[in-house]
Amino acid sequence: MEFIRKKYGETMQVNQHKEVIYLTFPLLEKTGMVRHLFSTRIGGVSEGIYSSMNLSYARGDRKEAVDENFSRIADVFQSVPDKIVCSRQTHTTNVRRVTKKDLGKGVVRPLDYEDVDGLITDIPGIILATFYADCVPLYFVDVKNRAIGLSHSGWRGTVNRMGDATLQAMKDAFGTSPEDVITAIGPSICQDCYEVGEEVAASFRESFPEEWEYFLKVGRENGKYQLDLQEANRRILINAGVLQQNIAVTDICTCCNKELLFSHRGSDGKRGNLGAFLELRKS
């Protein structure tokens, strides 16, 4: 299996556990505090457009297949689906503090919350889970206070600075300081693949009046632009106080690798969901 790699970013590690192929960041692994992964399409039991590691119950796949897929992901963590807690993503910057009362929500228990694009916790053994098919996964590890965060940032979340919102939520909950946080920007659509219209471009020019030219450029077609969500999120993290050396940016684009990763743009919306997962180890 060969991923198409971008020339920038940290080289993500390709791993295998039984049937499951998944990606990890060396920078997060070096902390020794967390287990984490970003799923691929490989190693599940779903079929057709969901083949094979689909992690969405809401896109038309068989529940039994998605259940088995979550079980296989949990096994990578030497855990069970009951320990996973899922987001309920609607492109907000809402962040939920996860406790043991939330265990299993979104997999073995129904979600009892709405509009949650970020999850944080300081409890070991809880596996946070957020979901993707081109949007940006953001991983956070507070190495001083032993706390973690995982957030979904599409273009709306990026315009509204989801990375900053997650760090603020971790500060409020755990006393987190940005300079103590190791972060990673996960597999997502690259600038070459992500074409947007004037409305989206205008939102970024308004929200980032001094920086938008670093991640927004005129596109190949008249009235279109190419947007670099990864660079926008990197700058959000730096502006929030995260040290540059503590930010890992993926070298893998979901759309460039649509045979190995689900991509909404690359499949015209006919796809399943990838998952980002993050667990705090016991000390």
VEXDREN-330683 format. One record per residue (C-alpha): residue in three letters; x, y, z. Coordinates in Angstrom, 3 decimals. Example, Ala and Ser with C-alpha at 12.3 -4.5 7.8 and 13.67 -1.06 7.14 Angstrom:
<nodes>
+-----+----------+----------+----------+
!  aa !     east !    north !       up !
+-----+----------+----------+----------+
! ALA !   12.300 !   -4.500 !    7.800 !
! SER !   13.670 !   -1.060 !    7.140 !
+-----+----------+----------+----------+
</nodes>
This chain:
<nodes>
+-----+----------+----------+----------+
!  aa !     east !    north !       up !
+-----+----------+----------+----------+
! MET !    0.000 !    0.000 !    0.000 !
! GLU !    1.488 !    3.290 !   -1.136 !
! PHE !   -0.003 !    6.641 !   -0.177 !
! ILE !    0.498 !    9.687 !   -2.367 !
! ARG !    2.474 !   11.992 !   -0.092 !
! LYS !    2.689 !   15.784 !   -0.051 !
! LYS !    6.134 !   17.378 !   -0.031 !
! TYR !    5.325 !   19.230 !    3.198 !
! GLY !    4.361 !   17.919 !    6.615 !
! GLU !    5.349 !   15.145 !    8.993 !
! THR !    5.594 !   11.701 !    7.440 !
! MET !    2.687 !    9.785 !    8.922 !
! GLN !    3.381 !    6.195 !    9.898 !
! VAL !    1.383 !    3.412 !    8.231 !
! ASN !    0.517 !    0.675 !   10.745 !
! GLN !   -1.328 !   -2.636 !   10.691 !
! HIS !   -3.182 !   -4.479 !   13.462 !
! LYS !   -4.708 !   -7.714 !   12.196 !
! GLU !   -6.828 !   -6.608 !    9.185 !
! VAL !   -6.840 !   -2.907 !   10.079 !
! ILE !   -4.522 !   -0.438 !    8.333 !
! TYR !   -4.225 !    2.905 !   10.134 !
! LEU !   -2.100 !    6.054 !   10.320 !
! THR !   -0.284 !    7.645 !   13.261 !
! PHE !    1.799 !   10.752 !   13.971 !
! PRO !    5.339 !   10.157 !   15.322 !
! LEU !    5.127 !   13.480 !   17.211 !
! LEU !    2.097 !   12.301 !   19.210 !
! GLU !    3.640 !    8.868 !   19.763 !
! LYS !    6.758 !   10.481 !   21.261 !
! THR !    4.727 !   11.892 !   24.156 !
! GLY !    4.241 !    8.359 !   25.516 !
! MET !    0.955 !    9.583 !   26.967 !
! VAL !   -1.571 !    8.617 !   24.319 !
! ARG !   -2.707 !    6.013 !   21.863 !
! HIS !   -4.122 !    7.440 !   18.664 !
! LEU !   -4.929 !    6.634 !   15.069 !
! PHE !   -6.514 !    7.906 !   11.899 !
! SER !   -8.381 !    5.174 !   10.053 !
! THR !   -8.111 !    4.229 !    6.398 !
! ARG !  -10.621 !    2.447 !    4.167 !
! ILE !   -8.749 !   -0.819 !    4.744 !
! GLY !   -9.585 !   -3.547 !    7.238 !
! GLY !  -13.341 !   -3.372 !    7.777 !
! VAL !  -16.325 !   -5.410 !    6.612 !
! SER !  -18.466 !   -2.805 !    4.838 !
! GLU !  -19.177 !   -3.236 !    1.143 !
! GLY !  -19.718 !   -1.193 !   -2.011 !
! ILE !  -19.177 !    2.554 !   -1.658 !
! TYR !  -18.556 !    2.004 !    2.076 !
! SER !  -15.747 !   -0.482 !    1.506 !
! SER !  -14.476 !   -1.381 !    3.887 !
! MET !  -13.747 !    0.484 !    7.141 !
! ASN !  -16.783 !    2.777 !    7.228 !
! LEU !  -17.384 !    4.381 !   10.626 !
! SER !  -20.719 !    6.101 !    9.974 !
! TYR !  -24.135 !    4.767 !   10.981 !
! ALA !  -25.845 !    7.627 !    9.126 !
! ARG !  -24.861 !    7.126 !    5.485 !
! GLY !  -26.844 !    3.990 !    4.625 !
! ASP !  -24.420 !    1.227 !    5.571 !
! ARG !  -25.561 !   -1.876 !    7.477 !
! LYS !  -25.485 !   -1.358 !   11.259 !
! GLU !  -23.940 !   -4.781 !   11.765 !
! ALA !  -21.041 !   -3.872 !    9.490 !
! VAL !  -20.378 !   -0.561 !   11.250 !
! ASP !  -20.581 !   -2.296 !   14.640 !
! GLU !  -17.891 !   -4.744 !   13.537 !
! ASN !  -15.757 !   -1.914 !   12.162 !
! PHE !  -15.841 !   -0.094 !   15.503 !
! SER !  -14.965 !   -3.349 !   17.272 !
! ARG !  -11.896 !   -3.714 !   15.074 !
! ILE !  -10.810 !   -0.127 !   15.762 !
! ALA !  -11.285 !   -0.638 !   19.520 !
! ASP !   -9.140 !   -3.770 !   19.309 !
! VAL !   -6.249 !   -1.667 !   17.994 !
! PHE !   -6.423 !    0.122 !   21.357 !
! GLN !   -6.679 !   -3.234 !   23.179 !
! SER !  -10.106 !   -2.022 !   24.226 !
! VAL !  -13.822 !   -2.418 !   23.430 !
! PRO !  -16.453 !   -0.224 !   21.714 !
! ASP !  -17.986 !    0.541 !   25.123 !
! LYS !  -14.980 !    2.810 !   25.795 !
! ILE !  -15.478 !    4.954 !   22.661 !
! VAL !  -17.233 !    8.343 !   22.851 !
! CYS !  -18.288 !    9.990 !   19.578 !
! SER !  -18.841 !   13.562 !   18.458 !
! ARG !  -22.088 !   14.834 !   16.918 !
! GLN !  -20.677 !   17.043 !   14.201 !
! THR !  -22.587 !   19.953 !   12.686 !
! HIS !  -19.685 !   22.301 !   11.810 !
! THR !  -19.823 !   24.203 !   15.103 !
! THR !  -17.021 !   25.129 !   17.493 !
! ASN !  -18.800 !   23.507 !   20.445 !
! VAL !  -16.552 !   21.377 !   22.637 !
! ARG !  -17.797 !   18.792 !   25.142 !
! ARG !  -15.931 !   17.615 !   28.241 !
! VAL !  -16.237 !   13.831 !   28.247 !
! THR !  -16.618 !   11.824 !   31.463 !
! LYS !  -17.212 !    8.169 !   32.287 !
! LYS !  -20.954 !    8.861 !   32.025 !
! ASP !  -20.452 !    9.256 !   28.267 !
! LEU !  -18.792 !    5.876 !   27.665 !
! GLY !  -20.101 !    4.124 !   24.575 !
! LYS !  -22.135 !    7.053 !   23.269 !
! GLY !  -22.425 !    7.001 !   19.507 !
! VAL !  -21.554 !    3.304 !   19.232 !
! VAL !  -23.189 !    1.061 !   21.839 !
! ARG !  -25.380 !    3.786 !   23.358 !
! PRO !  -27.321 !    6.598 !   21.659 !
! LEU !  -25.952 !   10.120 !   21.707 !
! ASP !  -27.834 !   12.427 !   24.080 !
! TYR !  -26.167 !   15.637 !   22.870 !
! GLU !  -26.215 !   17.643 !   19.644 !
! ASP !  -23.885 !   20.048 !   17.864 !
! VAL !  -20.577 !   18.812 !   19.310 !
! ASP !  -17.555 !   19.017 !   17.003 !
! GLY !  -14.891 !   18.754 !   19.708 !
! LEU !  -14.264 !   16.406 !   22.624 !
! ILE !  -11.882 !   16.790 !   25.584 !
! THR !  -11.093 !   14.634 !   28.607 !
! ASP !   -8.509 !   13.988 !   31.316 !
! ILE !   -9.747 !   10.475 !   32.083 !
! PRO !   -7.492 !    7.616 !   30.939 !
! GLY !   -9.076 !    4.806 !   28.948 !
! ILE !  -11.756 !    6.877 !   27.203 !
! ILE !  -11.331 !    6.770 !   23.418 !
! LEU !  -12.438 !   10.041 !   21.823 !
! ALA !  -13.746 !    9.711 !   18.244 !
! THR !  -14.474 !   12.258 !   15.504 !
! PHE !  -15.259 !   11.636 !   11.826 !
! TYR !  -14.050 !   12.767 !    8.395 !
! ALA !  -14.118 !   12.591 !    4.616 !
! ASP !  -12.001 !   15.693 !    3.724 !
! CYS !  -12.411 !   17.993 !    6.773 !
! VAL !   -9.523 !   18.550 !    9.187 !
! PRO !   -8.915 !   16.435 !   12.311 !
! LEU !   -7.175 !   18.268 !   15.151 !
! TYR !   -5.412 !   16.294 !   17.922 !
! PHE !   -4.355 !   17.888 !   21.232 !
! VAL !   -2.190 !   16.445 !   24.029 !
! ASP !   -1.539 !   18.548 !   27.155 !
! VAL !    1.645 !   16.928 !   28.440 !
! LYS !    1.696 !   18.940 !   31.689 !
! ASN !   -1.876 !   18.395 !   32.886 !
! ARG !   -2.372 !   15.006 !   31.217 !
! ALA !   -5.428 !   15.944 !   29.176 !
! ILE !   -6.419 !   15.433 !   25.542 !
! GLY !   -8.690 !   16.919 !   22.892 !
! LEU !   -9.922 !   15.895 !   19.469 !
! SER !  -11.794 !   18.241 !   17.137 !
! HIS !  -13.392 !   18.347 !   13.686 !
! SER !  -12.670 !   21.480 !   11.648 !
! GLY !  -14.219 !   21.903 !    8.206 !
! TRP !  -14.146 !   25.273 !    6.485 !
! ARG !  -16.798 !   26.681 !    8.837 !
! GLY !  -14.975 !   25.408 !   11.896 !
! THR !  -11.731 !   26.809 !   10.558 !
! VAL !  -13.221 !   30.254 !    9.856 !
! ASN !  -14.450 !   30.261 !   13.452 !
! ARG !  -11.107 !   28.983 !   14.821 !
! MET !  -12.014 !   25.543 !   16.143 !
! GLY !   -8.407 !   24.967 !   17.217 !
! ASP !   -8.499 !   28.052 !   19.425 !
! ALA !  -11.917 !   27.047 !   20.811 !
! THR !  -10.606 !   23.600 !   21.767 !
! LEU !   -7.572 !   25.026 !   23.540 !
! GLN !   -9.807 !   27.466 !   25.420 !
! ALA !  -12.095 !   24.615 !   26.491 !
! MET !   -9.072 !   22.665 !   27.727 !
! LYS !   -7.835 !   25.723 !   29.623 !
! ASP !  -11.217 !   26.170 !   31.295 !
! ALA !  -11.497 !   22.478 !   32.187 !
! PHE !   -7.919 !   21.452 !   32.967 !
! GLY !   -5.826 !   24.624 !   33.253 !
! THR !   -4.150 !   23.899 !   29.907 !
! SER !   -1.549 !   26.350 !   28.575 !
! PRO !   -0.987 !   26.260 !   24.789 !
! GLU !    2.797 !   26.039 !   25.154 !
! ASP !    2.349 !   22.684 !   26.935 !
! VAL !    0.262 !   21.165 !   24.135 !
! ILE !    1.460 !   18.820 !   21.397 !
! THR !   -0.879 !   19.042 !   18.391 !
! ALA !   -1.429 !   17.332 !   15.053 !
! ILE !   -3.382 !   18.309 !   11.946 !
! GLY !   -4.642 !   15.073 !   10.413 !
! PRO !   -5.323 !   13.753 !    6.899 !
! SER !   -7.683 !   16.076 !    5.047 !
! ILE !   -8.144 !   17.661 !    1.636 !
! CYS !   -5.139 !   19.586 !    0.312 !
! GLN !   -5.109 !   23.013 !   -1.331 !
! ASP !   -4.650 !   21.586 !   -4.819 !
! CYS !   -7.833 !   19.515 !   -4.434 !
! TYR !   -9.998 !   21.965 !   -2.495 !
! GLU !  -11.732 !   24.463 !   -4.753 !
! VAL !  -14.161 !   26.921 !   -3.171 !
! GLY !  -16.356 !   29.785 !   -4.364 !
! GLU !  -16.417 !   33.484 !   -3.583 !
! GLU !  -18.686 !   33.099 !   -0.534 !
! VAL !  -16.237 !   30.833 !    1.271 !
! ALA !  -13.248 !   32.897 !    0.147 !
! ALA !  -14.895 !   36.072 !    1.454 !
! SER !  -15.478 !   34.448 !    4.838 !
! PHE !  -11.757 !   33.695 !    5.143 !
! ARG !  -10.705 !   37.165 !    4.009 !
! GLU !  -12.987 !   38.672 !    6.658 !
! SER !  -11.931 !   36.300 !    9.428 !
! PHE !   -8.195 !   36.438 !    8.650 !
! PRO !   -7.610 !   39.945 !    7.229 !
! GLU !   -3.825 !   39.809 !    7.737 !
! GLU !   -3.166 !   36.144 !    6.907 !
! TRP !   -5.613 !   34.892 !    4.296 !
! GLU !   -3.092 !   35.189 !    1.440 !
! TYR !   -1.012 !   32.431 !    3.060 !
! PHE !   -3.728 !   29.812 !    2.533 !
! LEU !   -6.129 !   31.185 !   -0.094 !
! LYS !   -5.166 !   31.664 !   -3.736 !
! VAL !   -6.963 !   32.278 !   -7.010 !
! GLY !   -8.128 !   29.012 !   -8.544 !
! ARG !   -7.866 !   27.528 !  -11.989 !
! GLU !  -11.360 !   28.706 !  -12.962 !
! ASN !  -12.720 !   32.237 !  -12.938 !
! GLY !  -14.386 !   33.077 !   -9.635 !
! LYS !  -12.891 !   30.042 !   -7.874 !
! TYR !  -10.208 !   29.776 !   -5.198 !
! GLN !   -7.946 !   27.055 !   -3.794 !
! LEU !   -8.129 !   26.842 !    0.008 !
! ASP !   -5.454 !   25.310 !    2.251 !
! LEU !   -7.336 !   24.282 !    5.399 !
! GLN !   -4.264 !   22.631 !    6.889 !
! GLU !   -2.196 !   25.814 !    6.745 !
! ALA !   -5.112 !   27.890 !    8.052 !
! ASN !   -5.421 !   25.573 !   11.043 !
! ARG !   -1.664 !   25.595 !   11.630 !
! ARG !   -1.726 !   29.385 !   11.838 !
! ILE !   -4.733 !   29.298 !   14.173 !
! LEU !   -2.796 !   27.038 !   16.541 !
! ILE !    0.310 !   29.245 !   16.411 !
! ASN !   -1.752 !   32.377 !   17.050 !
! ALA !   -3.364 !   30.601 !   20.005 !
! GLY !    0.075 !   30.056 !   21.546 !
! VAL !    1.066 !   26.540 !   20.453 !
! LEU !    4.803 !   26.310 !   19.704 !
! GLN !    5.669 !   25.684 !   16.054 !
! GLN !    7.774 !   22.641 !   16.929 !
! ASN !    4.750 !   21.158 !   18.713 !
! ILE !    2.549 !   21.108 !   15.598 !
! ALA !    2.611 !   18.147 !   13.217 !
! VAL !    0.927 !   18.681 !    9.853 !
! THR !   -0.060 !   15.626 !    7.831 !
! ASP !    1.638 !   14.798 !    4.551 !
! ILE !   -1.456 !   12.917 !    3.307 !
! CYS !   -4.452 !   14.349 !    1.422 !
! THR !   -7.738 !   12.454 !    1.572 !
! CYS !   -8.752 !   13.416 !   -1.965 !
! CYS !   -5.381 !   12.512 !   -3.503 !
! ASN !   -5.759 !    9.072 !   -1.864 !
! LYS !   -9.444 !    8.397 !   -2.451 !
! GLU !   -8.859 !    4.666 !   -3.009 !
! LEU !   -7.348 !    4.369 !    0.473 !
! LEU !   -9.241 !    7.141 !    2.301 !
! PHE !  -12.826 !    8.362 !    2.044 !
! SER !  -13.098 !   11.726 !    0.273 !
! HIS !  -16.365 !   13.603 !   -0.173 !
! ARG !  -14.951 !   15.616 !   -3.066 !
! GLY !  -13.242 !   12.641 !   -4.612 !
! SER !  -16.358 !   10.435 !   -4.574 !
! ASP !  -19.091 !   13.007 !   -5.319 !
! GLY !  -20.438 !   12.304 !   -1.834 !
! LYS !  -20.764 !    8.538 !   -2.329 !
! ARG !  -18.685 !    7.366 !    0.591 !
! GLY !  -18.379 !    6.313 !    4.204 !
! ASN !  -16.564 !    8.063 !    7.046 !
! LEU !  -13.031 !    7.870 !    8.345 !
! GLY !  -12.346 !    8.265 !   12.049 !
! ALA !   -9.811 !   10.025 !   14.243 !
! PHE !   -9.326 !    8.381 !   17.634 !
! LEU !   -7.379 !    9.521 !   20.706 !
! GLU !   -6.997 !    7.895 !   24.132 !
! LEU !   -5.092 !    9.051 !   27.219 !
! ARG !   -2.966 !    6.245 !   28.639 !
! LYS !   -2.941 !    5.429 !   32.309 !
! SER !    0.007 !    7.051 !   34.102 !
+-----+----------+----------+----------+
</nodes>
